[in-house]
Amino acid sequence: MNLPLMRKTLQGAVSQAISPHVGLWLSRGWKEFSQDEHDCKGGHLDRACEQTPSPLYKLAYERWKQLTADTARFRSLYMRLPQRLFIGLSTASAIETGVCTSHSYGMPMIPGSSVKGAVRAHAAAIGVPVEYLAALFGEDETTAAAAKRVPGAGSLVWHDAWWIPDSAPRPFVRDVVTVHHQQYYAGKGEATDFDSPIPNVQIAVGGGFHFVVEGDAAWTDLALKLLQKALTESGIGAKRAAGYGFMEVDQKAMDKAKKAQNEVLIQALDPAGKVRFQLSDLSEKKLAEKFGKGFNATKSEYSEAEWVLVPKIGLELHGELIRSWSKETKKTNNAKAKAYKFFMGLKGED
C-alpha cells in the first residue's frame, strides 16, 4: 500500500529536481510511503546520498576561507573523519532521521553552538579552570553568581564548521542503526535474546570539516588546542560510543591553508621583509638543503633585489648555526659546506 505524502501538483516538480537541496529533500521531498524499500525511506535517503557539492557551494566555501584568513582575528582548524559523523540525527522529521545542513547550500555543517558545547564539555572534563571556561565559552547567571562574577557570553565566536569540498567523494552516506530491543527501550518490557532486530536506515556524513574560531589571538590559540583535543579524544555528535564523530587533523589541508596565508602576507612585504619571512622558520636541515644542494632552484625563487639580501639576512637570523658548519668537509656533495660558502661570501653559485 502506498500512502501519498505530497500534493500531486508538486510531485512532478520534485521528480524533475536534478541536484536537490539535501536539507529540503529530506524534510519535504518524500512523495509517498511505500512498502517497497527502494521507493520508501531507504530510496529517499539514497537520493540524498547521491548529491555532490555544487559549484556555487565551492565558491561560497572559498569566499569563507578568504573572509577568515586574517590570523590576527581568526584561527582555523581542518579536521577529517576516519569514519563517519551523526549530526542532527534527532531533527524532527517524517523519516525519523536527520542531518545538519547549511540553510543556503544543503551541504553538511556543524553548528557553532554544537562545536562550542562539545569543546566546553571536554575542557571541563579535563580540568580547565572555571575562569578560563568563562572567558572561552561564557557562563550563565547561576554559575556566575556562585563565583561572584558578572555573567557574559565569553570572548570568542565559535563559527559553524563548513564541510570541505572534495574531502570525500560524496558528503552524505547511508548508514543503518539496528534496534535490538525495541520494547525495552520504550520501557515496555525486558530485553531478551528472543527480540527481533529492527534495522533503521539513517544518514551520516563523511569527509572533513573546516572549523573557525574568532577573537583575540591569545584566546583563539588556546581554543584551537582544546578544539583539536575535544574532536580527537571525545568526538562530536551522536553515537560516539560506537566510534562515530571522532576526527583527526587533516595535515594536508592545514599545510595548504598555511601556504596560501603566507603567500598573501609575502605580497604585502618589501624585499627585505620577504627574505626575512622566508628564512625565519627554516630548520637546519632545510637551510642546508635550500642553499646547498638546491642552490640553483632556491635562487630562482627570489628577484635580483631580494637575492642580494639573502646572505646578510641569513647570517642575522642563523649566523651561529651557519658558522658552526665551517668544519664541514669540502666535498662537493656536502650541503652544509656549500651553504656555508654561500653565506660567508666564499662561493656565489653552485
C-alpha positions, 0 to 999 in steps of 0.5 A: 500500500502506498500512502501519498505524502505530497500534493500531486501538483508538486510531485512532478516538480520534485521528480524533475529536481536534478541536484536537490537541496539535501536539507529540503529533500529530506524534510519535504521531498518524500512523495509517498510511503511505500512498502517497497524499500527502494521507493520508501525511506531507504530510496529517499535517503539514497537520493540524498546520498547521491548529491555532490557539492555544487559549484556555487557551494565551492565558491561560497566555501572559498569566499569563507576561507578568504573572509577568515584568513586574517590570523590576527582575528581568526584561527582555523582548524581542518579536521577529517573523519576516519569514519563517519559523523551523526549530526542532527540525527534527532531533527524532527522529521517524517523519516525519523532521521536527520542531518545538519545542513547549511540553510543556503547550500544543503551541504553538511555543517556543524553548528557553532553552538554544537562545536562550542558545547562539545569543546566546553564539555571536554575542557571541563572534563579535563580540568580547565579552570572555571575562569578560563571556561568563562572567558572561552565559552561564557557562563550563565547567571547561576554559575556566575553568581556562585563565583561572584562574577558578572555573567557574559557570553565569553570572548570568542565566536565559535563559527559553524564548521563548513564541510570541505569540498572534495574531502570525500567523494560524496558528503552524505552516506547511508548508514543503518542503526539496528534496534535490538530491543525495541520494547525495552527501550520504550520501557515496555518490557525486558530485553531478551535474546528472543527480540527481533532486530529492527534495522533503521536506515539513517544518514551520516556524513563523511569527509572533513570539516573546516572549523573557525574560531574568532577573537583575540589571538591569545584566546583563539590559540588556546581554543584551537588546542582544546578544539583539536583535543575535544574532536580527537579524544571525545568526538562530536555528535551522536553515537560516539560510543560506537566510534562515530564523530571522532576526527583527526587533523587533516595535515594536508589541508592545514599545510595548504591553508598555511601556504596560501596565508603566507603567500598573501602576507609575502605580497604585502612585504618589501624585499627585505621583509620577504627574505626575512619571512622566508628564512625565519622558520627554516630548520637546519636541515632545510637551510642546508638543503635550500642553499646547498644542494638546491642552490640553483632552484632556491635562487630562482625563487627570489628577484635580483633585489631580494637575492642580494639580501639573502646572505646578510639576512641569513647570517642575522637570523642563523649566523651561529648555526651557519658558522658552526658548519665551517668544519664541514668537509669540502666535498662537493656533495656536502650541503652544509659546506656549500651553504656555508660558502654561500653565506660567508661570501666564499662561493656565489653559485653552485 
